[in-house]
């Protein structure tokens, strides 16, 4: 039994090249070889000449007497192609020619054998399994891929950190994304001419532009603290403008959440944290975004000391990051004193990375808020920490919609 090859199927539809050639010559008359425009021109000339349908003189191709007759006659090879297509067989003499021209190929019809793919109780009970052939198991066959839904690696990391902090006794708090400079900066004793409050580091709202502070007493205490230190023992910054404090911005640090919390706090001890989005003007690249996440927290208590803060940070690094090597580096922040950065050694990077800024809130922050107890504060760029933990070198992947990357990223890799 035979079947047509792809080339055979083509000629069945379009006609054999040699027959097409003599039809062309019958219509156009003798042609130079370079004037013949046909698919498979060389094959057409070779077989037409073999059939004695054409002759070539001085590069001109013309029909012979046999060729003129063949134009109107049925071509046996074309008929043979039709028979192969419909019946799978034709005359032996044509089979050899068509096979040599690779227009047909021989196929072997295999006997149909019913194979059982799944063994059922009915097959066992009936006993037909004794006379049937079972399909072999192919343990090397590739299994179908199923892309099940899963959490984004960054979302999963956020949830894991949140869970660890709650296990450490912290409670989560929130604050508005649109914030006044008062809560974002002034209540934290940041001078109004601080570089971090410039248009290059803060997004200002176009409309509305001004906030309303209901607690006029607190507003007055913060003003006095900035201008002359009030009762804090500080000299203050020597100036303060309420118009600046009321300007609306996109929150540039989550510490605003801690200050808002303390303004309404009337207890004796607390441990709170905030994981949320902050916004700062920047040039977007592999390590910078204009919006990213921060994590910060505070510990309030009568007997809370700087040593307690170091202990909390050490516990955080060990529990959340799995850190083995930790060191503390003295630092400066406008609203904490003393202040310290914590660095963690990352073996895969083979270097120390500063990840947490911290310190004890200054009296200039606490006294206007009416807080009588010590407050230890800490915070870090959550997105950059996630880059280290998830082992990615482009911060944009934290918000990626790249389906291929999301499918291939191991679920367990982002677990703490």
C-alpha positions as CSV (number, residue, x, y, z in Angstrom):
1,X,0.0,0.0,0.0
2,X,1.3,3.5,-0.9
3,X,0.5,7.1,0.0
4,X,1.5,10.4,-1.5
5,X,4.4,12.4,-0.1
6,X,4.0,16.1,0.4
7,X,5.6,16.7,-3.0
8,X,3.2,14.1,-4.5
9,X,0.2,15.9,-3.0
10,X,1.5,19.2,-4.5
11,X,1.7,17.7,-8.0
12,X,-1.7,16.0,-7.6
13,X,-3.2,19.5,-7.2
14,X,-1.0,21.5,-9.6
15,X,-0.1,18.8,-12.2
16,X,3.3,17.2,-12.9
17,X,6.0,19.7,-13.9
18,X,6.6,18.1,-17.4
19,X,2.9,18.2,-18.3
20,X,2.8,21.9,-17.2
21,X,5.8,22.6,-19.4
22,X,4.3,21.2,-22.6
23,X,1.1,23.1,-21.9
24,X,3.1,26.3,-21.6
25,X,5.0,25.7,-24.9
26,X,1.7,24.8,-26.6
27,X,0.3,28.2,-25.6
28,X,3.4,30.4,-25.9
29,X,5.3,28.6,-28.6
30,X,9.1,27.9,-28.5
31,X,10.9,29.6,-25.5
32,X,14.4,30.1,-24.4
33,X,15.3,28.2,-21.2
34,X,15.6,31.5,-19.3
35,X,12.1,32.6,-20.5
36,X,10.4,29.5,-19.0
37,X,8.7,30.6,-15.7
38,X,7.7,27.4,-13.9
39,X,8.1,25.8,-10.5
40,X,10.6,22.9,-10.7
41,X,11.7,24.0,-14.2
42,X,14.7,21.7,-14.2
43,X,12.6,18.6,-13.3
44,X,10.0,19.6,-16.0
45,X,12.7,19.9,-18.7
46,X,14.4,16.6,-17.7
47,X,11.2,14.5,-17.7
48,X,9.7,16.2,-20.8
49,X,12.9,15.4,-22.7
50,X,12.9,11.8,-21.3
51,X,9.3,11.4,-22.6
52,X,10.5,12.8,-26.0
53,X,8.0,15.7,-25.7
54,X,10.5,18.5,-26.3
55,X,13.7,19.2,-28.1
56,X,16.3,21.9,-27.4
57,X,18.1,23.7,-30.2
58,X,20.5,26.6,-29.6
59,X,19.0,27.1,-26.1
60,X,15.4,27.2,-27.4
61,X,12.9,24.7,-26.1
62,X,10.2,23.5,-28.5
63,X,7.6,20.7,-28.7
64,X,8.1,17.5,-30.6
65,X,5.3,15.7,-32.5
66,X,4.9,13.4,-29.4
67,X,4.7,16.5,-27.2
68,X,2.0,18.1,-29.3
69,X,-0.1,14.9,-28.9
70,X,0.6,14.6,-25.2
71,X,-0.8,18.1,-24.5
72,X,-4.4,16.9,-25.1
73,X,-3.9,13.3,-23.8
74,X,-4.3,12.1,-20.3
75,X,-0.9,11.7,-18.6
76,X,-0.6,8.1,-17.1
77,X,1.6,9.3,-14.3
78,X,-1.0,11.9,-13.2
79,X,-3.7,9.3,-13.3
80,X,-1.4,7.0,-11.2
81,X,-1.1,9.8,-8.6
82,X,-4.9,10.0,-8.4
83,X,-5.2,6.2,-7.9
84,X,-2.6,6.3,-5.1
85,X,-4.5,9.1,-3.4
86,X,-7.8,7.2,-3.6
87,X,-6.9,3.5,-3.5
88,X,-3.3,3.4,-2.3
89,X,-2.4,1.2,-5.4
90,X,-1.7,1.6,-9.1
91,X,0.1,-0.3,-11.9
92,X,3.5,-1.7,-10.9
93,X,5.4,0.2,-13.7
94,X,4.1,3.5,-12.5
95,X,4.8,2.7,-8.8
96,X,8.5,2.3,-9.6
97,X,8.6,5.7,-11.4
98,X,6.7,7.6,-8.8
99,X,8.7,6.0,-5.9
100,X,12.0,6.9,-7.6
101,X,10.7,10.5,-7.9
102,X,9.8,10.4,-4.2
103,X,6.2,11.3,-5.0
104,X,4.9,8.3,-3.1
105,X,6.0,6.1,-0.2
106,X,5.2,2.7,0.9
107,X,3.2,2.2,4.1
108,X,2.6,-0.9,6.1
109,X,-0.8,-1.5,7.7
110,X,-0.3,-2.9,11.1
111,X,-2.8,-5.3,12.7
112,X,-5.1,-3.6,15.2
113,X,-4.5,-4.8,18.7
114,X,-6.7,-3.7,21.5
115,X,-4.7,-2.7,24.6
116,X,-6.1,-2.2,28.0
117,X,-4.9,1.1,29.5
118,X,-6.7,0.9,32.9
119,X,-7.4,-2.3,34.9
120,X,-10.9,-2.2,36.4
121,X,-12.8,-4.6,38.8
122,X,-15.0,-5.6,35.9
123,X,-12.0,-6.7,33.8
124,X,-10.7,-8.8,36.7
125,X,-14.0,-10.4,37.6
126,X,-14.9,-11.3,33.9
127,X,-11.5,-12.8,33.4
128,X,-11.0,-11.1,30.0
129,X,-7.6,-9.8,31.2
130,X,-6.2,-13.2,30.5
131,X,-6.6,-12.8,26.7
132,X,-6.0,-9.1,26.4
133,X,-2.8,-7.1,26.0
134,X,-2.1,-4.4,28.6
135,X,-0.6,-1.0,27.6
136,X,3.0,-0.7,29.0
137,X,3.7,2.0,31.6
138,X,6.2,4.6,30.2
139,X,7.8,6.0,33.3
140,X,9.9,8.3,31.1
141,X,7.0,9.9,29.3
142,X,6.8,13.6,30.1
143,X,3.8,14.4,32.3
144,X,1.5,17.3,31.4
145,X,2.3,20.6,33.0
146,X,-0.4,22.1,35.3
147,X,0.1,25.8,36.1
148,X,-1.8,26.1,39.4
149,X,-2.5,29.4,41.0
150,X,0.0,30.6,43.6
151,X,0.8,33.7,45.4
152,X,3.3,36.2,44.0
153,X,6.7,35.6,45.6
154,X,6.8,39.1,47.0
155,X,3.3,38.9,48.4
156,X,4.2,35.7,50.1
157,X,7.4,37.2,51.5
158,X,5.4,40.1,53.0
159,X,2.9,37.7,54.6
160,X,5.7,35.6,56.1
161,X,7.4,38.7,57.6
162,X,4.1,39.9,58.9
163,X,3.5,36.5,60.6
164,X,7.0,36.5,62.1
165,X,6.6,40.0,63.6
166,X,3.2,39.0,65.1
167,X,4.8,35.9,66.6
168,X,7.4,38.3,68.2
169,X,4.5,40.1,69.9
170,X,4.0,43.0,67.5
171,X,0.7,44.4,66.4
172,X,0.2,45.8,62.9
173,X,-0.9,49.4,62.4
174,X,-1.7,51.5,59.3
175,X,-1.7,55.2,58.3
176,X,-2.9,57.2,55.2
177,X,-0.9,57.1,52.0
178,X,-1.8,60.8,51.5
179,X,-0.2,62.4,54.5
180,X,0.6,65.9,55.8
181,X,4.2,67.0,56.3
182,X,3.2,67.5,59.9
183,X,2.9,63.8,60.6
184,X,5.5,62.7,58.0
185,X,8.2,65.1,59.2
186,X,7.4,67.8,61.7
187,X,6.1,65.5,64.5
188,X,9.4,63.6,64.0
189,X,11.4,66.7,64.7
190,X,12.7,66.9,61.1
191,X,13.8,70.5,60.4
192,X,11.7,72.2,57.7
193,X,14.9,72.8,55.6
194,X,16.0,69.2,55.7
195,X,17.0,67.8,52.3
196,X,14.6,64.9,52.6
197,X,11.7,67.4,52.6
198,X,12.6,69.0,49.3
199,X,10.7,68.6,46.0
200,X,13.4,66.1,44.9
201,X,12.6,63.7,47.7
202,X,8.8,64.1,48.2
203,X,5.7,64.1,46.0
204,X,3.5,67.1,46.7
205,X,-0.2,67.0,46.0
206,X,-1.5,69.5,43.4
207,X,-5.0,69.3,44.7
208,X,-5.9,69.5,47.6
209,X,-2.7,71.1,48.8
210,X,-3.4,71.6,52.5
211,X,-4.3,69.3,55.4
212,X,-6.2,70.1,58.6
213,X,-4.8,69.2,62.0
214,X,-7.6,68.9,64.5
215,X,-5.3,68.8,67.6
216,X,-4.3,72.5,67.8
217,X,-2.6,71.8,71.2
218,X,-0.3,69.3,69.6
219,X,0.4,71.6,66.7
220,X,1.4,74.3,69.1
221,X,3.7,72.0,71.1
222,X,5.5,70.9,67.9
223,X,5.8,74.5,66.8
224,X,7.5,75.5,70.1
225,X,9.8,72.4,70.0
226,X,11.0,73.4,66.5
227,X,11.4,77.0,67.3
228,X,13.1,76.9,70.7
229,X,13.0,73.3,72.1
230,X,10.0,74.0,74.4
231,X,10.5,71.8,77.6
232,X,12.6,69.1,75.9
233,X,16.0,70.5,76.9
234,X,16.8,71.2,73.2
235,X,17.4,74.5,71.5
236,X,15.1,73.5,68.6
237,X,15.8,74.5,65.0
238,X,15.1,78.2,65.5
239,X,12.3,78.4,63.0
240,X,9.0,76.7,62.0
241,X,6.3,77.6,59.4
242,X,2.8,76.1,59.9
243,X,2.1,76.5,56.1
244,X,4.9,74.0,55.4
245,X,3.6,71.6,58.0
246,X,0.1,71.5,56.5
247,X,1.3,70.7,53.0
248,X,-0.1,67.4,51.6
249,X,2.3,64.8,50.3
250,X,2.5,61.2,49.4
251,X,3.8,59.5,52.5
252,X,7.7,59.2,52.1
253,X,8.2,57.0,55.2
254,X,6.1,54.7,57.3
255,X,7.4,56.2,60.5
256,X,4.4,58.6,60.1
257,X,2.2,55.6,61.2
258,X,4.2,55.3,64.5
259,X,3.8,59.0,65.3
260,X,0.1,58.9,64.6
261,X,-0.2,55.8,66.9
262,X,1.8,57.6,69.7
263,X,-0.4,60.7,69.4
264,X,-3.4,58.6,70.5
265,X,-1.5,56.3,72.9
266,X,-2.4,56.3,76.5
267,X,-1.1,53.0,77.7
268,X,2.2,52.0,79.3
269,X,3.7,49.5,76.8
270,X,3.2,48.6,73.2
271,X,4.9,46.8,70.3
272,X,3.6,47.8,66.9
273,X,4.8,47.6,63.2
274,X,3.7,48.8,59.8
275,X,4.4,47.3,56.4
276,X,3.2,49.7,53.7
277,X,3.9,51.7,50.5
278,X,6.0,54.9,50.4
279,X,6.7,57.3,47.6
280,X,9.8,59.2,46.6
281,X,10.9,60.8,43.3
282,X,13.7,58.8,41.7
283,X,15.0,57.5,38.4
284,X,13.6,54.0,37.9
285,X,16.2,51.3,37.3
286,X,17.1,47.9,38.6
287,X,17.7,49.2,42.2
288,X,15.3,52.2,42.4
289,X,11.5,52.7,42.1
290,X,9.4,55.7,42.8
291,X,7.1,53.6,45.0
292,X,8.2,50.8,47.3
293,X,7.5,49.2,50.6
294,X,8.9,50.0,54.0
295,X,8.6,48.1,57.3
296,X,9.1,49.9,60.6
297,X,8.1,49.5,64.2
298,X,8.3,50.8,67.7
299,X,8.5,49.4,71.2
300,X,7.1,51.5,74.0
301,X,7.8,50.9,77.7
302,X,8.9,52.5,80.9
303,X,12.0,50.4,81.2
304,X,12.8,50.0,77.4
305,X,16.4,50.8,76.8
306,X,18.8,50.9,73.9
307,X,20.0,47.4,74.8
308,X,16.4,46.2,74.5
309,X,16.3,47.7,71.0
310,X,19.5,45.8,70.0
311,X,18.1,42.6,71.3
312,X,14.9,43.0,69.3
313,X,16.8,43.7,66.2
314,X,19.0,40.7,66.7
315,X,15.9,38.5,67.2
316,X,14.4,40.0,64.1
317,X,17.5,39.2,62.0
318,X,17.7,35.7,63.3
319,X,14.0,34.8,63.0
320,X,13.0,36.7,59.9
321,X,16.2,36.6,57.9
322,X,17.9,33.5,59.3
323,X,21.0,35.6,59.9
324,X,24.1,34.0,61.5
325,X,26.3,37.1,61.6
326,X,25.1,40.5,62.8
327,X,26.8,43.7,63.7
328,X,25.7,47.2,64.8
329,X,27.1,50.4,63.4
330,X,26.6,53.9,65.0
331,X,24.6,56.2,62.8
332,X,22.7,59.5,62.8
333,X,18.9,60.1,62.3
334,X,17.1,63.4,63.0
335,X,14.5,61.9,65.3
336,X,16.4,59.2,67.3
337,X,19.4,59.4,69.7
338,X,21.3,57.2,70.1
339,X,20.9,55.8,66.6
340,X,22.3,52.6,65.1
341,X,22.3,50.6,61.8
342,X,22.2,46.8,61.8
343,X,24.2,45.0,59.2
344,X,23.7,41.3,58.3
345,X,26.2,39.1,56.5
346,X,24.9,37.4,53.4
347,X,27.0,34.3,52.6
348,X,25.9,34.1,49.0
349,X,26.8,37.8,48.4
350,X,29.9,37.4,50.5
351,X,29.4,40.8,52.1
352,X,27.8,42.7,54.9
353,X,24.6,44.6,54.0
354,X,23.1,47.4,56.2
355,X,19.4,46.6,56.4
356,X,17.9,48.3,59.4
357,X,18.1,51.8,60.8
358,X,17.0,52.3,64.4
359,X,17.3,54.3,67.6
360,X,15.6,55.7,70.6
361,X,13.0,58.5,69.9
362,X,14.3,61.9,71.1
363,X,12.5,63.9,73.7
364,X,11.7,66.4,71.0
365,X,9.5,63.7,69.4
366,X,8.0,62.2,72.5
367,X,7.2,65.2,74.8
368,X,4.9,67.0,72.3
369,X,3.0,63.7,71.9
370,X,2.6,63.4,75.7
371,X,4.6,60.1,75.8
372,X,6.3,59.6,79.2
373,X,8.0,56.4,78.5
374,X,10.9,55.4,76.3
375,X,10.3,54.4,72.7
376,X,12.7,52.3,70.6
377,X,12.1,52.7,66.8
378,X,13.4,50.7,63.8
379,X,12.7,50.6,60.1
380,X,14.0,49.3,56.8
381,X,13.4,49.3,53.1
382,X,11.2,46.2,52.8
383,X,11.5,46.0,49.0
384,X,15.3,45.9,49.1
385,X,15.3,43.3,51.8
386,X,13.0,41.2,49.7
387,X,15.5,41.4,46.8
388,X,18.1,39.9,49.0
389,X,15.9,37.3,50.4
390,X,14.3,36.3,47.1
391,X,17.7,36.4,45.4
392,X,16.7,38.7,42.5
393,X,18.9,41.6,41.2
394,X,16.2,43.8,39.7
395,X,13.7,45.5,42.1
396,X,11.1,45.7,39.3
397,X,10.7,41.9,39.5
398,X,9.0,42.4,42.9
399,X,6.0,43.8,41.0
400,X,6.5,41.7,37.8
401,X,3.7,40.3,35.7
402,X,6.2,38.1,33.8
403,X,4.1,34.9,33.6
404,X,7.2,32.8,32.8
405,X,9.2,34.1,35.8
406,X,6.2,33.8,38.1
407,X,5.5,30.2,37.0
408,X,9.1,29.1,37.3
409,X,9.9,30.8,40.7
410,X,9.9,28.1,43.4
411,X,7.2,28.5,45.9
412,X,9.3,27.3,48.8
413,X,12.2,29.6,47.9
414,X,10.5,32.7,49.3
415,X,9.5,31.1,52.6
416,X,11.5,32.2,55.6
